[in-house]
Amino acid sequence: MSILHVRNVPEPLYARLKQRAKTQRRSLSAEVVTLLEWAVEEVERASQVSLATIRRRRFFEPAAVNAPDSTTLLREDRER
């Protein structure tokens, strides 16, 4: 198993981590590993959701839902 050293952890954060580890009945190291795993999974999940949203918007066709396209809306606005 790899070893990761973290330096310059602010005291308030260190105290919160230590308290959380105690509450969860884990060592400080185990709690930090658990939190890191959770954070990485959340970031990866958020990235996948964002990519899916971008892809969906990229291939959206207004005509498919009977909505005017942006060119039509701009022309109407300029004619006013």
N, C-alpha and C positions, 0 to 999 in steps of 0.2 A: 504494500500500500504506500502511496506517495505521502510526502510530508509537505505541508504548506505553512510557512511562517508569515504572520501578519504583524507589521510594525505600525507604530504611531496610531493605535486605536484610541480615540478620545475616551477619557475616563467615564463620562456619562453613558456612552454606548457600552463600554466594557461592563459597567455595573448592571446595565439592563440585560445584557447577555448572560451574565453570571446569575442574576435573579431568575431569568427565564429558564436557564438550565436547572437550577434548583427546583423550580416549580414543576418542570417536566421530569424531574428525577433522572437527569442525564449529567454526564460530565460536560464541562464547558466545551471541550473539543467536539463531543458528539452533538451537542446543540448547534454549534457553528456549522458542522457538516450538514446537519438536517436542514438548517436555514439556507445554506448555499444550494443544496439540491432543489429545494422548493423555489428559490429565486430563479435558478437557471431554467427550470421547467416552466415557470410563469413567463419568463422573457421569450422562450421558444414558442410557447402557446400564443402569446400576444403577437409575435412576428408572423406566425402562420395565419392568424385571424386577419391581420393587416394585409398580408399578401392576397388572401382570398377576397377581401373587400376591394382591393385595388384591381384585381383581375375582373371581378364582377362589374365594377364601374367602367373599366376600360372597354369591355365588350357590350356595354349597355346600348340598346338601340331604342330611342324614344318612340319610333314608329310602332314598335312591338306592343306598346301600351297606350297607343293613340295619343301620344304627347308630341307637341311640336318640337322640332330640333332647335338648337340655339341660333342657327342662321335665320330661321323664320322669325323667332322672337326678336332678334336684333333688328331685322328689317322693319318689323311692326313698330318697334320703339323709335326708330329713326324717322319713320313717316309721320309720327305725331307732332 
